[in-house]
Amino acid sequence: MTNHHQELARQIVEDFRDSLAGEAREYVTESQFGDLAQAIQRALAHERGHIVDLMEAVLRSLRSGLDKPELGL
């Protein structure tokens, strides 16, 4: 997990915390906010991995096109 993702998860949790009414905020513990941040970080890591897989597929496709000789028409 990158520092950027950790900071993004922290900011999302803080924004969520700020959006809660005072009464609701009392029922959510710091541990639960921490769990939410970890869930967000896992989701970001999963998406990052998916993006890497897509980029690798594009690179393979581009490389396979380079291996083919041009017909020179």
Kinemage of the C-alpha trace (Angstrom):
@kinemage 1
@onewidth
@group {chain A} dominant
@subgroup {mainchain}
@vectorlist {calphas} color= white
{ca met a 1} P 0.000 0.000 0.000
{ca thr a 2} L 1.383 3.378 -0.944
{ca asn a 3} L 1.418 6.391 1.338
{ca his a 4} L -0.901 8.058 -1.161
{ca his a 5} L -3.471 5.292 -0.718
{ca gln a 6} L -3.176 5.412 3.062
{ca glu a 7} L -3.716 9.160 3.033
{ca leu a 8} L -6.644 8.813 0.629
{ca ala a 9} L -8.270 6.179 2.875
{ca arg a 10} L -7.709 8.382 5.923
{ca gln a 11} L -9.310 11.352 4.160
{ca ile a 12} L -12.328 9.277 3.083
{ca val a 13} L -12.843 8.096 6.669
{ca glu a 14} L -12.516 11.643 7.987
{ca asp a 15} L -15.014 12.904 5.415
{ca phe a 16} L -17.407 10.103 6.405
{ca arg a 17} L -16.922 10.874 10.099
{ca asp a 18} L -17.650 14.547 9.451
{ca ser a 19} L -20.813 13.662 7.521
{ca leu a 20} L -22.283 11.762 10.477
{ca ala a 21} L -24.680 13.491 12.811
{ca gly a 22} L -23.343 13.943 16.332
{ca glu a 23} L -25.547 11.177 17.701
{ca ala a 24} L -24.433 8.669 15.075
{ca arg a 25} L -20.788 9.552 15.618
{ca glu a 26} L -21.091 8.452 19.237
{ca tyr a 27} L -21.994 4.908 18.180
{ca val a 28} L -19.019 4.372 15.866
{ca thr a 29} L -15.794 3.536 17.678
{ca glu a 30} L -12.284 4.530 16.647
{ca ser a 31} L -11.631 0.845 16.010
{ca gln a 32} L -14.538 0.730 13.574
{ca phe a 33} L -13.261 3.838 11.780
{ca gly a 34} L -9.881 2.073 11.595
{ca asp a 35} L -11.543 -1.012 10.140
{ca leu a 36} L -13.229 1.186 7.531
{ca ala a 37} L -9.873 2.735 6.589
{ca gln a 38} L -8.353 -0.739 6.198
{ca ala a 39} L -11.255 -1.879 4.015
{ca ile a 40} L -10.778 1.169 1.805
{ca gln a 41} L -7.039 0.483 1.577
{ca arg a 42} L -7.707 -3.138 0.551
{ca ala a 43} L -10.151 -1.956 -2.125
{ca leu a 44} L -7.618 0.542 -3.462
{ca ala a 45} L -4.895 -2.136 -3.518
{ca his a 46} L -7.233 -4.484 -5.389
{ca glu a 47} L -8.018 -1.803 -7.962
{ca arg a 48} L -4.330 -0.989 -8.308
{ca gly a 49} L -3.613 -4.651 -9.028
{ca his a 50} L -6.418 -4.729 -11.587
{ca ile a 51} L -5.008 -1.656 -13.329
{ca val a 52} L -1.549 -3.263 -13.429
{ca asp a 53} L -3.047 -6.396 -15.008
{ca leu a 54} L -4.801 -4.281 -17.657
{ca met a 55} L -1.630 -2.343 -18.430
{ca glu a 56} L 0.338 -5.585 -18.773
{ca ala a 57} L -2.278 -6.890 -21.211
{ca val a 58} L -2.001 -3.712 -23.278
{ca leu a 59} L 1.795 -3.976 -23.293
{ca arg a 60} L 1.627 -7.617 -24.403
{ca ser a 61} L -0.742 -6.619 -27.183
{ca leu a 62} L 1.543 -3.806 -28.313
{ca arg a 63} L 4.600 -6.039 -28.195
{ca ser a 64} L 2.908 -8.750 -30.228
{ca gly a 65} L 2.131 -6.160 -32.879
{ca leu a 66} L 5.789 -5.152 -33.012
{ca asp a 67} L 6.909 -8.707 -33.695
{ca lys a 68} L 4.931 -8.929 -36.926
{ca pro a 69} L 6.808 -7.894 -40.072
{ca glu a 70} L 5.367 -5.017 -42.077
{ca leu a 71} L 4.216 -5.887 -45.577
{ca gly a 72} L 5.442 -2.600 -47.018
{ca leu a 73} L 2.513 -2.128 -49.365
